[in-house]
Amino acid sequence: MFEKSMMTGVASAAVAAAACGHAAEDAPAQAATGPVASQARQAAQPPSPKLDRSGRGRIGKASFYAGKFSGRKMADGTRMDPRDDSAASKTLPLGTTAKVTNLETGESAVVTIRDRGPSVKGRIVDLSPATAEKVGIAPHEGVSKVEVTPISVPRTDASTKARDAPQDTKPAAPRPASTSAVRQRQPSG
């Protein structure tokens, strides 16, 4: 019983000292370690965006990789080649093929999502420098408004979902039965 009240008193003193601002000045800064600290760090990080497998297009800003990223490994394990059709997206699954259209110039290019990013708020895709040039993003501007339209999206079972064609509003007319498929066998003799 004495130990419990003693511990409560020590904890109360520490809280009171911290409230006055003395504990922060007197105690050396120490990095928290252990499983509780690891959980706290994970909880402090913003949640990663959920992958979008719907195949719907989106509009936002595009930028392109800086030269310092040339040769670095991307999220899919390949090396970034500035002349390639590589792109980065926070929400499209790796391996997605998408059409990127610059809404200011009307130019477009097909890219493959191989990396995660961009890390700048408000941007939806990072392009390789060659692709950025194809769609008309000027190097001195670096950012342009684009539409990203998925062409094929990998599924979790390793198959791909091709973008659906627009559906007709009228139902399809029934097909007439073929006479050759309906032939019956004549009994012999």
C-alpha positions in Angstrom: 0.0 0.0 0.0 2.8 2.4 0.9 4.5 1.7 -2.5 1.4 2.5 -4.4 0.9 5.8 -2.7 4.6 6.6 -3.1 4.4 5.9 -6.9 1.2 8.0 -7.1 3.0 10.9 -5.4 6.0 10.7 -7.7 3.8 10.7 -10.7 1.8 13.6 -9.4 5.0 15.6 -8.8 6.2 14.9 -12.3 2.9 16.1 -13.8 2.9 19.2 -11.7 6.5 20.0 -12.7 5.7 19.5 -16.4 2.7 21.8 -16.1 5.0 24.5 -14.7 7.5 24.0 -17.5 10.3 22.9 -15.3 10.5 19.2 -16.4 11.0 20.2 -20.1 13.9 22.4 -19.2 15.6 20.1 -16.7 15.2 16.7 -18.3 17.4 15.8 -21.3 15.5 15.1 -24.5 15.2 11.3 -25.1 13.9 9.5 -28.1 11.0 7.1 -27.1 11.7 3.5 -27.9 9.9 0.2 -27.7 6.6 -1.1 -29.0 4.5 1.6 -27.5 6.7 4.3 -29.1 6.5 2.5 -32.4 2.7 2.4 -32.2 2.6 6.1 -31.4 4.8 7.0 -34.4 2.5 4.9 -36.7 -0.6 6.6 -35.3 1.0 10.0 -35.8 1.6 9.4 -39.5 -1.3 10.3 -41.9 -3.1 7.3 -43.3 -2.0 6.3 -46.8 -4.7 6.8 -49.4 -6.8 3.8 -50.3 -6.0 2.3 -53.7 -8.6 3.2 -56.4 -9.4 0.2 -58.6 -12.6 1.7 -60.0 -11.1 2.7 -63.3 -12.6 6.2 -63.2 -10.6 9.2 -64.3 -9.6 12.1 -62.2 -8.4 15.7 -62.7 -5.6 17.3 -60.8 -2.1 18.6 -61.1 0.9 16.7 -62.6 4.5 17.3 -62.0 7.6 15.4 -63.2 10.5 13.7 -61.5 13.6 15.8 -60.8 16.9 14.6 -62.4 18.2 13.4 -59.0 15.7 10.5 -59.1 17.2 9.0 -62.2 18.4 5.4 -61.5 16.7 5.2 -58.1 14.5 2.3 -57.3 10.8 2.9 -57.6 8.0 1.2 -55.6 7.8 -1.7 -58.1 11.5 -2.4 -57.8 12.5 -1.1 -61.3 14.9 1.8 -61.7 13.6 5.2 -62.7 14.5 6.0 -66.3 13.9 9.6 -67.3 13.2 8.4 -71.0 10.6 5.8 -69.9 6.8 6.1 -69.6 7.0 5.7 -65.8 4.6 7.6 -63.5 3.8 7.8 -59.8 0.4 7.8 -58.2 -0.7 7.7 -54.6 -4.0 6.0 -55.4 -3.7 4.0 -58.6 -2.3 0.4 -58.1 1.2 -0.3 -59.3 1.1 -1.7 -62.9 -1.9 0.4 -63.9 -1.8 1.7 -67.5 -3.3 5.2 -67.8 -3.7 8.0 -70.3 -2.5 11.4 -69.0 -4.0 14.4 -70.9 -2.7 17.9 -70.3 -5.9 20.0 -70.1 -4.0 23.1 -71.1 -2.4 21.8 -74.3 -4.7 18.8 -75.2 -1.6 16.6 -75.6 -1.7 13.1 -74.1 0.5 10.1 -73.4 0.1 6.6 -72.0 2.0 5.8 -68.8 2.5 2.9 -66.4 2.2 3.5 -62.7 5.4 2.1 -61.2 6.0 4.3 -58.1 4.2 6.0 -55.2 3.8 9.8 -55.1 3.8 12.7 -55.6 4.4 13.8 -52.0 3.2 17.4 -52.7 -0.3 18.2 -51.7 -2.7 18.8 -54.6 -0.8 16.7 -57.2 -2.2 13.5 -58.5 0.6 12.2 -60.7 4.4 12.5 -61.1 5.6 11.8 -64.7 9.0 10.9 -66.1 10.7 13.9 -67.8 10.1 12.4 -71.3 6.4 11.9 -70.7 6.1 15.4 -69.2 7.6 16.7 -72.4 5.2 14.6 -74.5 2.2 16.1 -72.8 3.6 19.6 -72.9 4.6 20.4 -69.4 7.2 23.1 -69.7 10.4 22.5 -67.7 10.3 26.0 -66.3 6.7 25.6 -65.1 7.0 22.1 -63.8 3.3 21.6 -63.1 0.2 21.4 -65.2 -3.5 20.5 -64.9 -4.1 17.0 -66.3 -6.7 14.3 -66.5 -5.6 10.8 -65.6 -7.8 8.1 -67.1 -6.9 4.5 -66.3 -6.8 2.1 -69.3 -6.2 -1.1 -67.4 -6.1 -1.6 -63.6 -4.5 -4.7 -62.0 -6.8 -6.5 -59.6 -5.8 -8.2 -56.4 -6.1 -11.6 -58.0 -3.4 -10.6 -60.6 -5.9 -10.2 -63.4 -6.6 -6.8 -65.0 -9.7 -4.7 -65.4 -10.0 -3.0 -68.7 -11.8 0.3 -68.7 -15.5 -0.3 -69.4 -16.9 1.1 -72.7 -20.0 3.3 -72.3 -23.1 1.3 -72.0 -26.1 1.8 -74.4 -29.3 3.0 -72.8 -31.4 0.6 -74.8 -31.2 -3.2 -74.3 -29.8 -5.2 -77.1 -32.3 -6.7 -79.5 -32.6 -10.5 -79.2 -30.7 -12.4 -81.9 -32.7 -14.8 -84.2 -31.8 -18.4 -83.7 -29.6 -19.9 -86.4 -31.2 -22.7 -88.4 -28.0 -24.7 -88.6 -27.8 -24.8 -84.8 -31.4 -26.0 -84.5 -31.2 -28.9 -86.9 -32.4 -32.2 -85.6 -31.1 -35.5 -86.5 -33.4 -37.6 -88.7 -34.1 -41.1 -87.5 -32.5 -43.8 -89.7 -34.6 -46.1 -91.7 
